[in-house]
Amino acid sequence: MRVRTAVTGLVAAACAGVLMSPATAVAAPQAERESHCINNSGTQTTTCYGTFREAVAAVTGSRVTDVPTQAKAGKDKQFINKLNASIKSSAAKKGSFGAANQANYIRVILFEDANYGGSSYINYGPGGCRDDGFWNGHHDNLSQVNFNDRTSSLKTASNCYVELFSAAYFQGARQFYTADTSYVGNAMNDQASSFGLT
């Protein structure tokens, strides 16, 4: 009897311990925060911001701060032209020789989601593309700026066409874009690892 009582007591204590022990909390998966990075193609420096508005303000030297959401900006056919006109006008007002030609212009904006949503990557540089058949800018490895295999839509600007490559250093499958594209297509969606601008 004592053995059975002792065993029954141990089993009861063990069950009570299990039932009374605090449950292990399981954290809900957190949504990835959007990032909006700007890359100066002249210096190859990249800086990231928490919002699209902050990124555009940085590229324009805080001359443009009333930027709509990236989705609305993406659908506005004249959005980048307006930004670049503001940049050129401000540079010309500084009065230095050739300032307007040396101003930084937005060349392409890559978006993580279709229809110009999600995180973004803005490439800018001195002047636009020259339409001379040569690359006028590039990024050889988008993993360096945490934008590898993330592009789903893009906006072209400053007379630039964009050639996306599925591998770093301009390797793999390639796709050429000559205009704003709300969806890059199944073959290149979430595949771009480098790009060239012509």
GUDOPA-780607 format. One record per residue (C-alpha): residue in one letter; x, y, z; residue number from 0; chain. Coordinates in Angstrom, 2 decimals, decimal comma. Layout:
% GUDOPA-780607
+---------+---------+---------+---------+-----+--------+
: residuo :      px :      py :      pz : num : cadena :
+---------+---------+---------+---------+-----+--------+
:       A :       X :       Y :       Z : NUM :      A :
...
+---------+---------+---------+---------+-----+--------+
% end
This chain:
% GUDOPA-780607
+---------+---------+---------+---------+-----+--------+
: residuo :      px :      py :      pz : num : cadena :
+---------+---------+---------+---------+-----+--------+
:       M :    0,00 :    0,00 :    0,00 :   0 :      A :
:       R :    2,71 :    2,44 :    0,89 :   1 :      A :
:       V :    4,50 :    1,85 :   -2,39 :   2 :      A :
:       R :    1,31 :    2,40 :   -4,35 :   3 :      A :
:       T :    0,48 :    5,53 :   -2,33 :   4 :      A :
:       A :    3,99 :    6,86 :   -2,80 :   5 :      A :
:       V :    3,92 :    6,19 :   -6,55 :   6 :      A :
:       T :    0,43 :    7,67 :   -6,85 :   7 :      A :
:       G :    1,62 :   10,71 :   -4,92 :   8 :      A :
:       L :    4,64 :   11,14 :   -7,22 :   9 :      A :
:       V :    2,50 :   10,80 :  -10,35 :  10 :      A :
:       A :   -0,01 :   13,31 :   -8,98 :  11 :      A :
:       A :    2,79 :   15,73 :   -8,08 :  12 :      A :
:       A :    4,35 :   15,38 :  -11,51 :  13 :      A :
:       C :    1,03 :   15,99 :  -13,25 :  14 :      A :
:       A :    0,32 :   18,99 :  -11,05 :  15 :      A :
:       G :    3,77 :   20,36 :  -11,85 :  16 :      A :
:       V :    3,14 :   20,02 :  -15,56 :  17 :      A :
:       L :   -0,32 :   21,53 :  -15,31 :  18 :      A :
:       M :    0,85 :   24,39 :  -13,14 :  19 :      A :
:       S :    4,05 :   25,22 :  -15,01 :  20 :      A :
:       P :    3,82 :   28,40 :  -17,05 :  21 :      A :
:       A :    3,31 :   27,87 :  -20,76 :  22 :      A :
:       T :    6,18 :   28,79 :  -22,97 :  23 :      A :
:       A :    5,24 :   31,87 :  -24,96 :  24 :      A :
:       V :    5,62 :   31,61 :  -28,69 :  25 :      A :
:       A :    6,34 :   34,93 :  -30,32 :  26 :      A :
:       A :    4,27 :   35,83 :  -33,33 :  27 :      A :
:       P :    6,36 :   36,30 :  -36,43 :  28 :      A :
:       Q :    7,14 :   39,95 :  -36,94 :  29 :      A :
:       A :    6,56 :   41,60 :  -40,27 :  30 :      A :
:       E :    9,73 :   42,70 :  -41,99 :  31 :      A :
:       R :   10,16 :   46,46 :  -41,77 :  32 :      A :
:       E :   10,27 :   48,35 :  -45,00 :  33 :      A :
:       S :   13,53 :   50,00 :  -45,91 :  34 :      A :
:       H :   14,06 :   52,66 :  -48,52 :  35 :      A :
:       C :   17,67 :   52,90 :  -49,64 :  36 :      A :
:       I :   19,39 :   55,41 :  -51,88 :  37 :      A :
:       N :   22,56 :   54,61 :  -53,79 :  38 :      A :
:       N :   24,83 :   57,27 :  -55,22 :  39 :      A :
:       S :   26,23 :   55,70 :  -58,37 :  40 :      A :
:       G :   29,10 :   58,19 :  -58,42 :  41 :      A :
:       T :   30,43 :   57,31 :  -54,97 :  42 :      A :
:       Q :   28,79 :   53,87 :  -54,61 :  43 :      A :
:       T :   27,56 :   54,83 :  -51,14 :  44 :      A :
:       T :   24,21 :   53,59 :  -49,90 :  45 :      A :
:       T :   22,08 :   55,02 :  -47,10 :  46 :      A :
:       C :   18,78 :   53,56 :  -45,93 :  47 :      A :
:       Y :   15,75 :   55,27 :  -44,41 :  48 :      A :
:       G :   12,55 :   54,15 :  -42,73 :  49 :      A :
:       T :   10,20 :   55,77 :  -45,24 :  50 :      A :
:       F :   10,06 :   56,49 :  -48,95 :  51 :      A :
:       R :    9,51 :   60,16 :  -48,16 :  52 :      A :
:       E :   12,76 :   60,34 :  -46,14 :  53 :      A :
:       A :   14,70 :   58,63 :  -48,94 :  54 :      A :
:       V :   13,42 :   61,05 :  -51,59 :  55 :      A :
:       A :   14,12 :   64,03 :  -49,30 :  56 :      A :
:       A :   17,71 :   62,80 :  -48,93 :  57 :      A :
:       V :   18,22 :   62,46 :  -52,70 :  58 :      A :
:       T :   16,78 :   65,92 :  -53,35 :  59 :      A :
:       G :   18,71 :   67,59 :  -50,52 :  60 :      A :
:       S :   15,42 :   68,16 :  -48,62 :  61 :      A :
:       R :   14,03 :   70,26 :  -51,49 :  62 :      A :
:       V :   11,18 :   67,78 :  -51,92 :  63 :      A :
:       T :    9,55 :   66,62 :  -48,71 :  64 :      A :
:       D :    5,85 :   66,33 :  -49,61 :  65 :      A :
:       V :    6,19 :   63,00 :  -51,38 :  66 :      A :
:       P :    3,13 :   60,77 :  -51,65 :  67 :      A :
:       T :    3,31 :   57,09 :  -50,75 :  68 :      A :
:       Q :    5,55 :   55,09 :  -53,03 :  69 :      A :
:       A :    2,52 :   53,40 :  -54,63 :  70 :      A :
:       K :    0,99 :   56,77 :  -55,58 :  71 :      A :
:       A :    4,35 :   58,13 :  -56,67 :  72 :      A :
:       G :    4,89 :   55,01 :  -58,76 :  73 :      A :
:       K :    1,65 :   55,51 :  -60,64 :  74 :      A :
:       D :    2,38 :   59,20 :  -61,30 :  75 :      A :
:       K :    4,03 :   59,24 :  -64,74 :  76 :      A :
:       Q :    5,65 :   62,64 :  -64,05 :  77 :      A :
:       F :    6,77 :   62,05 :  -60,44 :  78 :      A :
:       I :   10,49 :   61,55 :  -61,10 :  79 :      A :
:       N :   10,57 :   64,24 :  -63,79 :  80 :      A :
:       K :    9,19 :   66,69 :  -61,20 :  81 :      A :
:       L :   11,85 :   65,62 :  -58,71 :  82 :      A :
:       N :   14,65 :   65,92 :  -61,22 :  83 :      A :
:       A :   13,38 :   69,34 :  -62,37 :  84 :      A :
:       S :   13,51 :   70,48 :  -58,74 :  85 :      A :
:       I :   17,07 :   69,18 :  -58,39 :  86 :      A :
:       K :   18,25 :   70,85 :  -61,62 :  87 :      A :
:       S :   16,56 :   74,16 :  -60,75 :  88 :      A :
:       S :   18,12 :   74,22 :  -57,29 :  89 :      A :
:       A :   21,59 :   73,41 :  -58,67 :  90 :      A :
:       A :   21,31 :   76,17 :  -61,29 :  91 :      A :
:       K :   20,33 :   78,71 :  -58,60 :  92 :      A :
:       K :   23,60 :   78,02 :  -56,79 :  93 :      A :
:       G :   25,32 :   79,79 :  -59,67 :  94 :      A :
:       S :   28,36 :   77,57 :  -60,03 :  95 :      A :
:       F :   29,58 :   76,78 :  -63,53 :  96 :      A :
:       G :   27,95 :   73,57 :  -64,75 :  97 :      A :
:       A :   26,12 :   73,02 :  -61,47 :  98 :      A :
:       A :   22,91 :   72,00 :  -63,22 :  99 :      A :
:       N :   24,78 :   69,39 :  -65,26 : 100 :      A :
:       Q :   26,53 :   67,97 :  -62,17 : 101 :      A :
:       A :   23,36 :   67,68 :  -60,06 : 102 :      A :
:       N :   22,35 :   64,22 :  -58,92 : 103 :      A :
:       Y :   19,38 :   62,79 :  -60,80 : 104 :      A :
:       I :   17,21 :   59,83 :  -59,93 : 105 :      A :
:       R :   17,86 :   57,18 :  -62,58 : 106 :      A :
:       V :   15,81 :   54,20 :  -61,45 : 107 :      A :
:       I :   13,68 :   53,16 :  -58,49 : 108 :      A :
:       L :   13,29 :   49,44 :  -57,78 : 109 :      A :
:       F :   10,31 :   48,35 :  -55,66 : 110 :      A :
:       E :    9,94 :   45,16 :  -53,66 : 111 :      A :
:       D :    6,26 :   44,65 :  -54,51 : 112 :      A :
:       A :    4,26 :   44,86 :  -57,71 : 113 :      A :
:       N :    2,49 :   48,18 :  -58,34 : 114 :      A :
:       Y :    5,35 :   50,14 :  -56,75 : 115 :      A :
:       G :    4,87 :   48,96 :  -53,16 : 116 :      A :
:       G :    7,02 :   47,73 :  -50,31 : 117 :      A :
:       S :   10,66 :   48,57 :  -49,75 : 118 :      A :
:       S :   12,50 :   50,57 :  -52,38 : 119 :      A :
:       Y :   15,97 :   51,16 :  -53,78 : 120 :      A :
:       I :   16,72 :   54,49 :  -55,50 : 121 :      A :
:       N :   19,78 :   54,79 :  -57,73 : 122 :      A :
:       Y :   20,89 :   58,34 :  -58,52 : 123 :      A :
:       G :   23,92 :   59,97 :  -60,02 : 124 :      A :
:       P :   25,37 :   62,98 :  -61,80 : 125 :      A :
:       G :   23,15 :   63,60 :  -64,80 : 126 :      A :
:       G :   20,94 :   61,20 :  -66,67 : 127 :      A :
:       C :   21,75 :   58,49 :  -69,16 : 128 :      A :
:       R :   23,25 :   59,58 :  -72,49 : 129 :      A :
:       D :   21,52 :   57,12 :  -74,85 : 130 :      A :
:       D :   24,87 :   56,27 :  -76,39 : 131 :      A :
:       G :   24,71 :   52,48 :  -76,15 : 132 :      A :
:       F :   27,04 :   52,33 :  -73,13 : 133 :      A :
:       W :   26,16 :   51,79 :  -69,50 : 134 :      A :
:       N :   25,80 :   55,06 :  -67,64 : 135 :      A :
:       G :   25,48 :   53,44 :  -64,24 : 136 :      A :
:       H :   25,10 :   50,04 :  -62,64 : 137 :      A :
:       H :   25,00 :   48,06 :  -59,44 : 138 :      A :
:       D :   26,92 :   44,82 :  -59,71 : 139 :      A :
:       N :   25,64 :   43,07 :  -56,56 : 140 :      A :
:       L :   22,29 :   44,02 :  -55,02 : 141 :      A :
:       S :   22,94 :   41,77 :  -52,01 : 142 :      A :
:       Q :   25,39 :   44,48 :  -50,85 : 143 :      A :
:       V :   22,40 :   46,78 :  -50,30 : 144 :      A :
:       N :   19,96 :   44,08 :  -49,10 : 145 :      A :
:       F :   17,91 :   44,23 :  -52,31 : 146 :      A :
:       N :   18,94 :   40,93 :  -53,89 : 147 :      A :
:       D :   16,04 :   38,91 :  -55,36 : 148 :      A :
:       R :   13,48 :   41,49 :  -54,21 : 149 :      A :
:       T :   12,50 :   43,54 :  -57,29 : 150 :      A :
:       S :    8,90 :   43,24 :  -58,51 : 151 :      A :
:       S :    8,31 :   46,67 :  -60,13 : 152 :      A :
:       L :   10,41 :   49,64 :  -61,20 : 153 :      A :
:       K :   10,36 :   53,25 :  -62,39 : 154 :      A :
:       T :   12,81 :   54,49 :  -64,99 : 155 :      A :
:       A :   13,98 :   58,09 :  -65,13 : 156 :      A :
:       S :   16,49 :   60,54 :  -66,59 : 157 :      A :
:       N :   16,47 :   58,96 :  -70,03 : 158 :      A :
:       C :   17,69 :   55,65 :  -68,53 : 159 :      A :
:       Y :   16,72 :   52,13 :  -69,55 : 160 :      A :
:       V :   17,26 :   49,33 :  -67,05 : 161 :      A :
:       E :   18,70 :   45,88 :  -67,69 : 162 :      A :
:       L :   18,09 :   43,51 :  -64,77 : 163 :      A :
:       F :   20,23 :   40,39 :  -64,32 : 164 :      A :
:       S :   19,28 :   37,32 :  -62,28 : 165 :      A :
:       A :   22,81 :   36,91 :  -60,87 : 166 :      A :
:       A :   25,40 :   39,26 :  -59,42 : 167 :      A :
:       Y :   28,01 :   40,82 :  -61,69 : 168 :      A :
:       F :   25,67 :   40,95 :  -64,70 : 169 :      A :
:       Q :   25,34 :   37,18 :  -65,06 : 170 :      A :
:       G :   22,36 :   34,89 :  -65,54 : 171 :      A :
:       A :   19,06 :   35,66 :  -67,23 : 172 :      A :
:       R :   18,49 :   39,26 :  -68,24 : 173 :      A :
:       Q :   15,51 :   41,45 :  -68,95 : 174 :      A :
:       F :   15,48 :   44,95 :  -70,46 : 175 :      A :
:       Y :   12,99 :   47,67 :  -69,40 : 176 :      A :
:       T :   12,46 :   50,93 :  -71,26 : 177 :      A :
:       A :    9,58 :   52,37 :  -69,20 : 178 :      A :
:       D :    7,91 :   52,30 :  -65,79 : 179 :      A :
:       T :    6,86 :   48,73 :  -65,09 : 180 :      A :
:       S :    4,25 :   47,86 :  -62,45 : 181 :      A :
:       Y :    5,25 :   44,17 :  -62,61 : 182 :      A :
:       V :    8,58 :   42,98 :  -64,02 : 183 :      A :
:       G :    7,09 :   39,67 :  -65,14 : 184 :      A :
:       N :    7,27 :   36,12 :  -63,85 : 185 :      A :
:       A :   10,72 :   35,44 :  -65,30 : 186 :      A :
:       M :   12,40 :   38,30 :  -63,37 : 187 :      A :
:       N :   10,10 :   38,74 :  -60,35 : 188 :      A :
:       D :   12,19 :   38,49 :  -57,17 : 189 :      A :
:       Q :   15,20 :   37,44 :  -59,27 : 190 :      A :
:       A :   17,25 :   40,60 :  -59,91 : 191 :      A :
:       S :   20,74 :   40,53 :  -58,41 : 192 :      A :
:       S :   22,42 :   43,26 :  -60,50 : 193 :      A :
:       F :   21,52 :   45,85 :  -63,11 : 194 :      A :
:       G :   22,94 :   48,18 :  -65,72 : 195 :      A :
:       L :   21,59 :   51,54 :  -66,92 : 196 :      A :
:       T :   21,80 :   52,68 :  -70,54 : 197 :      A :
+---------+---------+---------+---------+-----+--------+
% end
